[in-house]
Amino acid sequence: MRKKILIILLIFVFIMGISSLGPFNIISKFNEKGALKDFISSDNTFKELEVLDIDYRGSDTYFVQTQDGKNVKNFIIMRYDSSIMNGHWKVFEETSKEKYY
């Protein structure tokens, strides 16, 4: 009986260890918007810009609208994993819009 409880406990600890480390971190999925806000506050691209809106677009991609005085700038920020343990953010600034037909 003790062996079964010990095995179940070890399996549970192993699964929790895997889920809390690496890019498939369950905790970071719940707190990804907070991680994005931390990235925005530390990145040089967003200095002197006021963030107006953050919109999730799917697949770890966010649309961020900022304002600098009267100018509104739009950014696309994507999270990608370069390896099992390393996640990074890519920032793309919207330079023009396509014409809608």
C-alpha positions in Angstrom: 0.0 0.0 0.0 2.8 2.4 0.8 4.6 1.6 -2.4 1.5 2.5 -4.4 1.2 5.8 -2.6 4.9 6.5 -3.0 4.7 5.7 -6.8 1.7 7.9 -7.3 3.3 10.7 -5.3 6.5 10.4 -7.4 4.5 10.4 -10.7 2.7 13.5 -9.5 5.9 15.3 -8.5 7.4 14.4 -11.9 4.4 15.7 -13.9 4.4 18.9 -11.8 8.1 19.3 -12.4 7.7 18.9 -16.2 4.7 21.3 -16.3 6.5 24.0 -14.3 9.7 24.0 -16.4 10.3 24.6 -20.0 8.1 26.3 -22.6 5.1 24.3 -21.8 4.9 25.9 -18.3 1.3 25.8 -17.1 1.9 28.7 -14.7 3.3 31.0 -17.5 0.3 30.2 -19.7 -1.9 31.6 -17.0 0.4 34.6 -16.5 1.5 35.2 -20.1 -0.1 38.6 -20.3 1.9 39.6 -17.2 5.1 38.4 -18.8 4.3 40.4 -21.9 3.8 43.6 -19.7 7.1 42.9 -18.1 8.8 42.6 -21.5 7.2 45.8 -22.7 8.4 47.7 -19.7 11.9 46.5 -20.1 12.3 46.6 -23.9 13.9 49.7 -25.5 11.3 49.8 -28.4 8.5 50.8 -26.0 10.4 53.6 -24.1 8.5 56.8 -24.0 5.4 55.1 -25.4 2.1 54.7 -23.6 0.4 51.3 -24.1 -3.2 51.8 -25.0 -4.4 48.3 -25.7 -3.1 44.7 -25.7 -5.1 42.2 -27.7 -4.4 38.5 -27.9 -4.5 37.3 -31.5 -3.7 33.6 -31.0 -0.6 31.3 -31.2 1.4 33.4 -28.7 0.8 36.6 -30.8 -0.3 39.9 -29.4 -1.4 43.2 -31.0 -0.2 46.1 -29.0 -1.4 49.7 -29.6 0.8 52.5 -28.2 0.7 56.3 -28.3 3.5 58.8 -28.4 1.9 62.2 -28.0 -0.6 62.3 -30.9 1.0 59.5 -32.9 -0.5 56.0 -32.6 1.9 53.1 -33.3 0.9 49.5 -33.6 3.1 46.5 -32.9 2.8 42.8 -33.3 4.6 40.9 -30.5 5.2 37.1 -30.9 6.5 34.7 -28.4 8.7 31.9 -29.7 10.8 29.2 -28.1 14.3 28.8 -29.4 14.9 25.7 -27.3 13.2 23.7 -24.6 14.2 26.2 -21.9 14.5 29.5 -23.8 11.5 31.6 -24.7 11.9 35.0 -26.5 9.7 37.8 -27.8 9.9 39.2 -31.4 8.6 42.7 -32.0 7.3 43.9 -35.4 6.1 47.5 -35.9 3.2 48.1 -38.3 4.6 50.4 -41.0 1.6 50.4 -43.4 -1.9 49.0 -43.9 -3.1 47.0 -46.9 -6.1 48.3 -48.8 -9.3 46.4 -48.1 -11.4 45.7 -51.1 
